[in-house]
Amino acid sequence: MSQNPPSLRPDLAPRALIQDAPRDQNRAGQPTIGMVSLGCPKALVDSERILTRLRAEGYAISPDYAGADAVIVNTCGFLDSAKAESLEAIGEALRENGRVIVTGCLGAEPEYITGAHPKVMAVTGPHQYEQVLDAVHGAVPPSPDPFIDLLPATGVRLTPRHFSYLKISEGCNHHCKFCIIPDMRGRLVSRPAHAVIREAEKLVEAGVRELLVISQDTSAYGVDLKHAEAKGHRAHITDLARDLGALGAWVRLHYVYPYPHVRDLIPLMAEGLVLPYLDIPFQHAHPDTLKRMARPAAAAKTLDEIARWRADCPEIVLRSTFIVGYPGETEAEFQTLLDWMDEAQLDRVGCFQYEDVAGARSNALPDHVAPEVKQERWERFMEKAQAISEAKLAAKLGSVQEVIVDSVDDEGATCRTKADAPEIDGNLFIDEGFEGLRPGDIVKVEVEEASDYDLWGRLLEK
Ligand code: SF4
């Protein structure tokens, strides 16, 4: 899957954006830690938690290698290409700083890391927050100061201040054959709904305007808790989405599977409580391919479901990812996927070429597809996806959209419509009259221009 451009790689996380005081503003003698965060948005949330704890204990965060007493590298081990990238990042941190603690998904294979980099100080696995902190304490002892080290109410976030990821559960009960996440992260463990809501409330109070709900399987939220209610909040995705929607921020749902109960989320979108946006990793459309993948909800009649969602909420935007060239994928199966795309008319689509991942059960499947066939199918798929995206965006010309401002510079404002998740979807650009805008503003624009993936618009009102 390494051939796909980064913009279509949901496993490629945004690089850590460490917004903190530079070292010379830290107090003298204060221990300082650097963080390199690789991997998916879920890993980014882990990095944020680790930094939150360290800040609470009195550590300062360094934005560069030179200013850090030690560096934590939060790795990704989802694909072989991501593993290679993680090893490279560890090597760079060792060269530039020399005192390196490794954590994250790749930490589940410590000998893989120490084999390549014997000088790392410690290796811990995913979600082993306590072990990471122990390793940091060992490498750079804390020097607590209760007046300076009070934890900010919102913790430390690596994402820009106006949007924040909100992790609602960890792990996964499925066994998709191409995926090793359940082996690395374990079975589904949901956070209590009241804890999620409390975190979301604090974020919104601190100025967050958009909450990005993430987990391995958002639709399964609360299954392990038997959807029990605690402290006035029920652990079910429909209830959680409604409760989050009441906070007044944009709420965007990622990694939802097309189970029948997802229908209950659509009225919340139609009401405006939750953004009319569903990120559903369909991965394929042919039932036999889905069966060979052992996908959840493989038997769902997805086209019927999509039609139902659109009937209940016509403005809903659907994003998905697909794998082409999965072992045993015939030309007829691939053609079914293309035909399905014609019908489904998804708004936003990413596509991977299948790639073996060490430890995945799909490696042992017969009839692997030749690399040139995978490439050719990927190109045909992307051509179709691009044409659909282009037509969908062209249809927005002249419409009025509410957009959130992500950044402003001398040239203009970079914004997103409700149809665009940060990092993975497109943008709407405002080139004139943008001077008074600030990141996090939500404004109305009239769409004046469209390309394959992006829009340009005229500011109407703040
Ligand atoms: S649903 Fe499948 S692809 Fe997603 S994390 Fe679980 S096993 Fe992996």
Boltz pocket constraint, residues with backbone or C-beta under 6 A from the ligand:
constraints:
  - pocket:
      binder: B
      contacts: [[A, 172], [A, 173], [A, 174], [A, 175], [A, 176], [A, 179], [A, 180], [A, 181], [A, 182], [A, 216], [A, 217], [A, 294], [A, 296]]
      max_distance: 6.0
